[in-house]
Amino acid sequence: MPAITVIEPRWVIPVEPALAVLEAHAVVMVGNRIDCVLPVAEAAVRYPDAPRVLLPDHALIPGLVNLHTHAAMTLMRGMADDLPLMDWLQNHIWPAETKQVSDEFVYDGTLLACAEMLRGGITCFNDMYFFPEAAARAAIRAGMRAALGIIAIEFRSAYANDAQDYLAKGMALRDTLRDEPLLTFCLAPHAPFTVSNATFSQIATYAGELELPVHIHIHETAQEISDSLAQHGVRPLARIEKAGLLGPGLIAVHSVHLDDHEIALFARHGCSVAHCPSSNLKLASGIAPISKLLQAGVNVGFGTDGAASNNRLDLLTEMRLAALLAKGSSGNATTLPAHQALECATLGGARALGLQEQIGSITPGKLADLTAIKLAGSELTPCYDPISHLVYAAGREHVSDVWVGGERRLADGRLAGLDESAIQARARQWRNRIRPA
C-alpha cells in the first residue's frame, strides 16, 4: 500500500485557482501523488495514523519549474563576467567547453546544479547541454525532475560530430530512458545562428511525429537579428516559422527583441516563452516585452539560464525581477501581479513542457512536487498577503522543504541523500582544471 503523508502548512497556495490561499488546510500525499487538499480537522479524522509534517509558519506551493538552464555550466560560474553575449561565447565559454566538456564534467556540474536548485525550491528543470545522458544520471541521483534537451548544433564537440550525430545520440537516449519517471525530453536546437535551415526542418518533423517540445534560444540580442537579416534576409523567427516550428510545443527562450507581429505569431500558434530576466540584464541583451506577451495570451515561464551567465540558479529571484521589470518597462504597476508571477514560475513552466496535467499546481491527482517556504523572521513580518511575500520579500534562503514525486528531497533545510561536501570538492577540482592557479 502506498505511503500516506499529511502536510500541514500555515497556508496552502495551490496556484489553481488563481489567488486561492487556503488556511488551516492540509495536503495529503499518497505515494507519489497529491490525494487531496482538505481542512486540517477533516484530515485528522480521515488519516488519524498518517505521519504529519507540521509547517506552522510556511506557505506550501507547487515546486518551481526552471524553464531554461544549462545545468552543467555551474562549473563555469563567474568565469567570464561583464562581457557581451558573443564575446562571452566565442572568446571564453566555447573555448573552455572545447577543452573541458565531457561526460564527467556534465555529471559533476549538473549534480552541483541540482543541489543548488533543490535548495531554492526548484523541483523540475529544462536543460540544454552536451552529454545529456550524464545530466540524466545526475538528475536521477538527486531525485529531481528534468526535461532533457536533445541538442542540435552544427559544429563538432566532444559529444558529437555534427547535427545529425547530435540528434541520433539524443533520440537513442530518449528511447533508452523513456520510462524513467523523473525524465522527459525536448528537442533542443541551440539557436538560429548555430543551426541550419535543413536541421530546423528535420527537427520540425521529429517534433510533429513524436510530440516533443522544441526548446530554442531565439531573438536574444539585437545583433542576432541584424546578422540574420544580413545572412538570410529575414529575422530569425521567420526562419523557424518557415521550417514549421511554431506551435504549442515551442519554448522560445529569451525572446527579448520581438515586434508586435512576432508577439501575435506566438499567441496565434500557442507558443511559450522562457523569460530569463537576470541573464538578459547581465549580458545587456535587453528586457523582454513580457507585458505585451501576457496581454496577447502567450504562456510565459521563468528560467535562470546557466550559472555562467546569471550567476544564480535561483527562480525566486527571477520571479521577483520579472515582476519588477514588467512594471517598470510598461509603466503599469498592475502588470504581472504577484499571483501571476507565481503562476509563471510553476504552472507556466509546466504548460510549456507539456506537463501541466502532472505538475505545476497543488491539485489532487497531480504528482506531489511541492515546496515549503518559511515566511517568518524580521524580514518577513508582518505578513498581510503570503503570495505577495513569496514574490517580493522571500528568498531561496527561506525554502525549508521540497518534495519531488512525494519524496522529501529537502527536509528542514537539509538535502536528503546528497553529500554536498563531496559535490563541492569536485567543483573545486574542475575550477583548477579550467583555470589553473
C-alpha positions, -999 to 999 in steps of 0.1 A, spaced: 0 0 0 14 34 -9 27 56 20 4 84 32 18 117 44 -1 147 57 15 181 53 0 209 74 14 243 65 0 277 76 -10 284 40 -16 262 10 -12 282 -22 -24 258 -49 -19 283 -79 -51 268 -94 -74 285 -89 -55 318 -91 -54 339 -60 -65 310 -38 -49 310 -3 -61 282 20 -55 285 57 -59 256 82 -57 231 53 -36 200 48 -22 184 17 -24 146 17 2 127 -4 -5 91 -12 26 75 -28 40 100 -54 8 119 -59 -14 145 -42 -45 127 -30 -65 156 -16 -64 191 -1 -88 194 28 -93 212 62 -68 201 89 -96 190 112 -110 167 85 -76 153 77 -71 144 114 -103 123 112 -97 107 78 -60 100 84 -55 97 121 -24 74 120 -6 90 90 27 107 96 24 145 97 48 173 86 39 204 106 49 237 89 33 263 112 50 294 96 51 282 60 35 286 26 32 254 6 34 260 -31 39 238 -62 75 230 -69 91 257 -90 99 249 -127 131 263 -142 121 265 -178 156 272 -192 191 263 -180 224 248 -188 229 230 -155 264 217 -160 276 253 -166 276 258 -128 312 247 -131 318 279 -151 301 302 -127 318 336 -127 344 326 -152 339 354 -177 317 381 -163 308 415 -176 311 407 -213 285 410 -241 270 377 -253 290 370 -285 324 379 -269 314 358 -238 305 328 -260 331 329 -287 362 340 -267 356 324 -234 328 298 -230 331 279 -262 369 276 -259 366 264 -223 339 239 -234 361 226 -262 389 218 -237 368 206 -207 333 193 -215 329 156 -211 306 131 -196 323 136 -162 321 174 -164 284 173 -172 276 148 -144 295 168 -118 282 202 -129 246 190 -131 247 174 -97 260 207 -83 232 225 -101 206 201 -87 218 207 -51 215 244 -57 181 242 -74 166 219 -48 177 243 -20 159 271 -39 126 252 -42 130 241 -79 117 206 -85 119 205 -123 144 220 -148 145 222 -186 181 215 -196 201 222 -228 236 209 -229 261 184 -242 262 148 -229 225 147 -218 229 111 -206 253 125 -178 227 151 -169 201 123 -167 222 103 -143 228 134 -121 191 143 -120 181 108 -111 208 107 -84 194 140 -70 158 127 -73 149 158 -93 126 161 -123 143 171 -156 133 178 -192 165 169 -212 174 186 -244 181 165 -275 206 191 -286 213 201 -322 241 223 -333 261 224 -365 296 224 -350 317 195 -337 321 189 -300 335 162 -277 299 148 -276 290 147 -314 304 154 -348 275 173 -365 238 180 -362 228 145 -374 251 129 -348 237 151 -320 201 142 -330 209 105 -334 225 103 -300 197 123 -283 170 101 -299 188 69 -288 190 83 -252 153 91 -253 145 56 -263 166 42 -235 152 64 -208 116 70 -220 102 50 -190 122 68 -163 96 86 -143 117 117 -134 127 124 -171 111 139 -202 127 151 -233 127 182 -256 142 188 -290 168 215 -284 182 232 -315 207 257 -299 199 289 -318 192 302 -353 229 313 -356 242 278 -349 215 257 -367 209 253 -404 175 255 -422 178 218 -431 183 209 -395 153 230 -384 131 212 -409 142 179 -397 135 189 -361 101 201 -371 94 166 -385 106 149 -353 86 173 -331 54 165 -351 59 127 -352 70 123 -315 50 152 -299 81 166 -283 85 203 -273 112 223 -291 135 244 -268 155 271 -286 173 304 -279 156 330 -301 157 368 -306 181 371 -276 201 401 -289 198 428 -315 230 415 -331 214 381 -337 186 398 -356 208 421 -377 231 392 -385 202 371 -396 189 399 -419 223 402 -435 228 364 -440 193 352 -446 173 383 -455 148 376 -427 146 378 -389 154 346 -370 118 339 -361 108 340 -397 133 312 -404 119 288 -378 83 297 -388 91 287 -424 106 254 -410 73 247 -393 85 250 -357 58 274 -344 32 256 -324 21 248 -288 54 228 -283 77 257 -290 96 271 -260 112 304 -272 140 312 -248 148 349 -241 125 365 -268 139 399 -259 136 416 -293 101 409 -306 79 432 -327 41 432 -325 38 409 -354 60 383 -338 42 385 -305 9 379 -324 26 349 -341 35 334 -307 -1 339 -295 -17 325 -326 4 294 -325 2 288 -288 39 291 -282 56 296 -248 83 320 -238 111 312 -213 118 345 -197 153 348 -182 155 383 -168 188 381 -149 207 367 -178 192 391 -202 203 420 -180 237 407 -172 246 402 -208 230 435 -218 207 417 -241 177 438 -231 143 435 -214 118 411 -229 83 425 -236 66 404 -210 37 428 -205 28 426 -242 33 388 -244 9 383 -214 -17 407 -228 -16 387 -260 -22 355 -241 12 339 -246 22 314 -220 53 326 -200 75 306 -177 107 317 -160 142 304 -164 176 311 -148 197 303 -178 231 288 -169 250 298 -138 278 311 -161 255 340 -173 233 347 -142 252 336 -118 225 320 -97 201 291 -103 175 310 -82 140 311 -95 126 331 -66 150 359 -77 138 356 -113 102 357 -102 107 390 -83 129 406 -110 104 396 -138 75 412 -119 95 444 -113 108 447 -149 74 441 -163 60 470 -143 90 494 -149 92 487 -186 55 490 -192 48 520 -169 19 500 -154 22 489 -118 -6 463 -122 14 444 -149 25 408 -138 10 409 -103 23 386 -76 -2 358 -82 6 358 -120 43 358 -114 39 327 -91 19 310 -118 46 317 -144 72 301 -121 51 270 -116 22 262 -139 35 284 -167 67 263 -169 47 231 -166 25 241 -195 54 249 -217 68 214 -211 35 197 -217 34 186 -181 5 207 -169 -16 176 -161 12 163 -139 29 192 -121 26 230 -116 -3 232 -91 -14 216 -59 -43 197 -75 -55 162 -65 -41 136 -89 -10 155 -98 25 144 -88 35 156 -54 61 182 -64 59 207 -35 80 234 -20 76 249 15 88 284 22 90 297 58 75 332 60 89 341 94 116 363 107 121 401 109 124 405 72 91 387 65 70 402 94 42 411 93 25 392 65 -6 406 50 -6 385 18 16 354 16 15 354 -23 29 389 -23 56 379 3 66 349 -19 73 372 -49 85 404 -33 100 396 1 111 359 4 143 344 -10 157 310 -15 172 311 19 136 307 32 130 275 14 128 247 41 113 216 25 110 202 -10 92 171 -23 96 156 -57 71 129 -66 63 125 -29 99 120 -19 113 146 6 144 159 -11 150 188 13 139 185 50 142 215 72 170 229 50 190 197 48 194 179 14 185 142 15 208 116 0 234 141 -14 269 146 0 272 184 -6 308 184 7 318 159 -19 299 177 -47 316 210 -38 350 193 -37 345 180 -72 336 215 -83 368 230 -69 388 204 -88 371 214 -120 379 251 -112 416 241 -110 414 223 -143 396 251 -162 418 279 -148 449 265 -130 463 287 -103 
